[in-house]
Amino acid sequence: MTANRPRKTGPLEEAAFYEVLFAGATKPGTGWLLDRRSHLWRPSTDVYETDEQIVVQVEIPGVEPANFSVSLNERRLSVSGVRVDPGPERRAYHQMEVHFGEFRSEVDLSGPIDENNIQVEYRDGFLRLSLPKLKRPPGSNLK
């Protein structure tokens, strides 16, 4: 059995901790939640792999296709954008689970992909990216 030793944290981790700690605090005397959400949220993202491809599926219902972008930098795939809040400017929440505003989901891919044959589909609130694995020519294995 090993001892539980807390690790050192930096200022960004501490800021994130306090954001989580105080998010959703109630307004004194009302019982209503204050809107203290971070301006950036992360949508639910699934990543799975087959023999031929890596598939990334991001759940972003209510986002117009013009309001998000996909980028690939080496092996890091990034989906970012904004979901516009159609509601009134001022309101008091009784329950708050739907995220609005800027979002980002980043995925580190397990291997090189064929960037020329990526397939993208956005339907029913799901963005699905099919990323074909890069086929290595015979005899190119590293030892």
Secondary structure as GFF3:
##gff-version 3
##sequence-region A 1 143
A	DSSP	alpha_helix	11	22	.	.	.	ID=ss1
A	DSSP	beta_strand	40	41	.	.	.	ID=ss2
A	DSSP	beta_strand	45	49	.	.	.	ID=ss3
A	DSSP	beta_strand	53	59	.	.	.	ID=ss4
A	DSSP	three_ten_helix	65	67	.	.	.	ID=ss5
A	DSSP	beta_strand	68	73	.	.	.	ID=ss6
A	DSSP	beta_strand	76	83	.	.	.	ID=ss7
A	DSSP	beta_strand	101	108	.	.	.	ID=ss8
A	DSSP	three_ten_helix	115	117	.	.	.	ID=ss9
A	DSSP	beta_strand	119	123	.	.	.	ID=ss10
A	DSSP	beta_strand	126	132	.	.	.	ID=ss11
###
